[in-house]
Amino acid sequence: MKLNLQSIESAPESSRPLLEGAQASFGFIPNLLGTLANAPAALEGYLALSGALGKSSLSPVEQEVITITASVENGCRYCVAGHTTIGQMRKVDADVLVALREGMAIADPKLESLREFTLAVVRDRGWVSEEQQEAFFKAGYTPAQALEVVLGVTMKTLSNYTNHLVKTPLDPAFAANEWRESATV
């Protein structure tokens, strides 16, 4: 499917203020947002989900564990590169980022529990077993945080699937963290 990357000037009127906000926040309009701007409701929904995840009780590192895990599992090159870059900005440990990108276990047991729970949410479409839920809670997470994981997975599902449909080109700002699926994922 071919969609134009929208700029502030070319976007539908109701997408323009949202793109202006992205420009102010990032210093550029990420191609994902320029693509979503073709459907103002989709852009608004993505930004609302992103903002809600940012207000969750999960730390910035935990938020990136969720977003990268879901993006790797969904095979989204754009989002893995983008969230690796964001993770670096958020001071996520380099070893954690490497493990996430390779679909491998994280050395930190609590973050690994979060990664495993996120994988279960994605793979099992929310039908996470009682055992997996208990392991997540035993690691120190709460039932409310389980819902925040679902929030993060929902946000990434929207962006991952959008990127798959339109083959969103990678922004230069994310190019250093380009990602390709490996045999381990």
N, C-alpha and C positions, 0 to 999 in steps of 0.2 A: 504494500500500500504506500502511496506517495502522498505526503503532506508537506506543505511548505513550512520552513522554520520561520515563525513569526517574529517580527521586531515590534517594538513599541508602536511604531508608525503604521505597520501593516496589519497588526492584530485586530480581531474584532474589538469593538469599543469596550465591552465589559471585561476583556482580558488586559487591556492597557494598564490600568492602575496596578494590577497584580504583577505585570512585567516590570513596571517602574519600581515596585518594591523589591523585586528580585535584583534588578540592576543596582539599586542602592545597597542591598545586602551583600551581593557577591562581587560587585564591580563589573559584572557582565551578565548576560542572560544565558544561563545554561541551556543547551540545545533541547534537553528534555522539556523544560518549561516553554521554550519557543515552539515546540511541537504540541504540547498540551494546550497552548493558547488557541489552537484551532477550534477547540471545544471549550469555551469558557467555563462551563460547569465542571469539566474534568480538571482543568487547571485549578479552579477554586477548591475542588475536593482534595486534590493532592496537597496543596498548600495548607489546607485545614488539618489534614491528617499529619503532615509534617510538623506543624505548629503544636498539635496536641501531643505528639510523641515527645517533642522538646519540653513540654510542661509535665511530663510523666514523672513518676518517682524513680525511674531508672537513670543511672548516671550517663553522661555522654559516652563513656566507654561501652557501657552495656547497650546503649542505643545502637552503636556501631556494630557490636557483635550481632545484634538482631538483623540490621539492615544488610550487612555483608553476608551473613549466613543465608538469609533468604535469597539474596541476589545470586550467590554462588549456586545454591540448589536449583534456582530457576534458570541458570545459565545466562544471566544478563551481563554482558561485557560492559555496557555503559555504566550500570549502577555499581558493579564491583570496582571499576576504576574511579568513579566519582566518590564513592564512600570510602575507598582507601585513602584518597586525597583528604577528604573531610576527617577521617580518622587520624591522619597525620597531624592535621591542624588541631585536633582535639587531644593530642598527645597520647593516643593509644600506642601501647608498647609495640615496637616493630615486630617482635616475635609473635604477638597476638595477631597482627595483621597478616603475617605470612601464613600462620596456621589457618586463619579464616579463608584466605584466598586459595589455599591448597585443600580445603575441606578436611583438615586434620584436627586432632584434639588440641585444645589449649591447655598449657601447663597449669594455669590457675584453676583449681577445682570448681570454684563458684562460677567463673565465666564459662567453663566447659559445660557445667550443668545448664546454663542459659543457652549455650550453643546447641546442646542436645535437645532441649525443650523446643527451641525455635525450629530445629529440623523436624521434630515430631509434628509440630503444628503445620508446617508446610507439607510434609510428605503424607501425613494422615488427614489433611484437610480439616484440622481441628479435633479429630477423634483421637485425642491423646489418651493413652492408657492410664489407668489409676496408678500403676507402678511408675510411669514416667512423671506423672504429676507429683507423686509423693517424693520422688528423687529431687525434683525442682524445689519443692517446699523445704525438704531436708537441707538443701544447699543454702537456705536462708531467704528464699523468695516467698512472696505472699500470693494469695489468690488474686488480689487486685493487680499485682505485677504480671500474672499469667494473662490477664486481659490486656495489659499494656504490650505484652509480646504479640498478641493477636493484632493490636493496633499497628505495631511496626510491620508485621507481616502483610497486613492489609495495604499499608502505604506502599510497600515494596512490590506487592502484586500488581497494583495499579501502574507503577512506573516500569516494572520489568516487562509486563505484557505490552504496554505501550511501545517500549523500545523494541520488542520483538516484532510487533506489527509494522512499524515504520522504519526499522533499522536506523535508529537515531545515531547520527555521526558523533564521535567522541570529541568533546571540547578540547582545545589545546591545553587548558588548565589541568586536565585529567590525563593527558597523554603519557606522562611519565609513569603512570600506574596502570597502563593498558593491561588487560587480563584476557586470557583465553582459557577455555575449559581444559582440564587435564584428565588423564585417565583415572585419577583418584577420585574425581567428583562424580 
